[in-house]
Amino acid sequence: MGFVKLWKFAQESEFGETKRDAMALLNKNFALGLSPFFLSLVLLPLAVTKGRKESVSNMAIGIFVAVAYYGIGNLFTNLESSLFLSTFGWWGPNAICLCLGLPLLLRFEKTG
């Protein structure tokens, strides 16, 4: 189902399980679509500060951050006790990457 159809379905359906599922799917798709931007805020400063000599450790850090990103997103989404977390669960990892990545990026800019 495309974005427009899913959006109309979420707006027209009664408040309940189907509306929550449609909104959760919309938020998940949008948050995952923006994930490369938020992950790059963390990974780029880490990769540059490690240098080119440490390519294996850079790759390991990148894999760890990516796995942690998707693990946190799945954890937040599967918390069914809260409507907010189950709908906006995939925005949690983006917020964490933003909060961790901006200071790293600003610190890199000051030293460079």
N, C-alpha and C positions, 0 to 999 in steps of 0.2 A: 504494500500500500504506500503510495507516495505521500509527500509532506502535506500537500493541500488537502487530500482526502482524509488523512489522519487528523489534521487540524480541525476540519469540519466535523468529523466524527466525535472528536473530543468536546467540541463546543455544543453540538446538538444532542449528545447523549445525556441521559439523566445522571445526576451525581450518584456515583456508586462505583462498583468494581470496574466496569468497562471504561468509565471516564478516567479513573485513576490510572488504569493500565495504559490508556492512550496517551495521557499526559506524561507518564513515566517513560514511555517509548520515545515520545518527542524530545524530552529532556535528555535521555540517554544518547540519542542520535546526535543532538546538537552539541552536547558536552564532549562526546567522543570525536566529533568532527573538529573540535577546537583543541583536542589533546596534544597534537604536535606543537602547537604554539606554547602551551603551558609547560610541556616537557622540555622544550628547548630553552626555556628560561632557567631551568636547573642544569641541564646537561651541557650547554655551551660553556658557561663559566667554569664548570668542573673540568671539562676536557681541555680548555685552554690553560688553566692553571697547572694541570698535570704535565703538559708538554707532549711533544711528539715521541719522546723516548719511551713513554709509558703507555704504549698503544694497547697492550693487553689489559692493563688495569683500567684504562679508559673504557674499553669495551665491557669489562666486568661491571664497572660502576653503572654504565648505561643500561645494561641488562637488568641489574638489580633495581634501578630506579623505575624502569618500565614495568617489571613484574610487581613491584610494590604499588605502582600507580593502579594497575588493574586489580590487584588484590584488595586495595583500599576501596576502590569503586564497587567491587562485588560485595564487600563487607557492608558498606553503607547501603547499597541497594537492597540487600537481603534482610535488613532490619525492618521487618514488617510491622513492628509495634508502633512505628511512627509514620504517619502519612507524609510528613515533610521529608524524612530521610529516604523513604522508598521511592518518592517521586523525584527528588533532587539529589539522590545519592551519588550520581556520577559527577556532580559539581564539586563534591568534597575533595577529590584528588586534584582537581584544577585549582581550587583555593589553596590547598597545601603547597602545590608547585609554585603558585604565585607568591605566597608568603615566604617560601624558602629561596626562590629564584631571584626575586628583586634585590634582596640584600647582597646575594652573591654577585649579581650583575653590577650593582653600584660599587661594591668593593673592588671588583675587577677594573671598573672604569677609573677609580681613584688611583689604583696602583699602576695602571697602564699609561 
